[in-house]
Amino acid sequence: MRTKDCTTCDRTLPLAQFARHPQGSKCTHDRETCKKCWRQWLQAQVASKPFDQITCAQCNNVLSQGEVRALATKKVYDK
């Protein structure tokens, strides 16, 4: 099984634990943040920023509504 280190939590996890960029994403970098850390990042972003200013956890790309929907849990997205 192939694994990768999350740059946020420093855990070594299976590749399946890293979300892929949603279709149409402007991000071109490899995903280095695990799904759990991404969801925590989005939860904090949703709680503290206007919806049109939520950014990628790894770069300054502002995420589209579709990207947020694809990466967030339903509970976080519905906020």
N, C-alpha and C positions, 0 to 999 in steps of 0.2 A: 504494500500500500504506500502510495506517495504521500508525503507530508510536507508541511510548510510552517514557518514560524509567523505568528501574528505580530506585527510591529507595535501593536497597542498593548496587548496583554502578555506578550512574550511566551505564549503557549505554543507547543508544537502540535499541530492538528492535521487531520486528513484534508486533502484538497477540497473535498465536498463541503467542508465547514467554511469555505470562503465564497461569498456571493460573487456571481459574475456581474459584469456591468449590464444593466438593463439595455434592451434594444434602443438605439437612438441616443445613447449616452455620449456626451462630449469628452468624457475622460478617456485618455489613451494609455494610462499607466496600468501596470499589473495590479490586481487587487491584493493588497498586503495586510488587510484588516479582516478578521474573522467576522462571521455573521453576527455573533453575540455582541462584539464590540461595535459593529456598524449600527445595530439596533439601539444600543445605549447612546451612541453619538446622535442618531436621529431623534431619539426621545428628548435629549437635552436641547437640540436645535429647535425642535417644534415648540418646546416650552419657553424658549428665550428669544426667538427671532420671528419676524414676519415670514409667511410661507414662501414668498418669492426671494428670500435671502438665505435659504438653507443651502449649505455647501457640502461638497464631498469631504469625507473624513481625511482624505489624503492630499487634496489639492484645493485650489480656490474656485473650482468649477461650481457654479450655482446649479443645483439640481432642478430638473423639471418636475412637474406634478407627477408624471408617470414614473420617473425614477424614484421619487419618495414613496409612491404607492408600492412599487416593486420591492423596495428595500426595507420599509418599515413594517412593523406588526400592524394588524388591523386596528388595534386599540390606539396606537400612536397616530396612525394616519387619520383616523376619524376625528381627532382633536382639531 
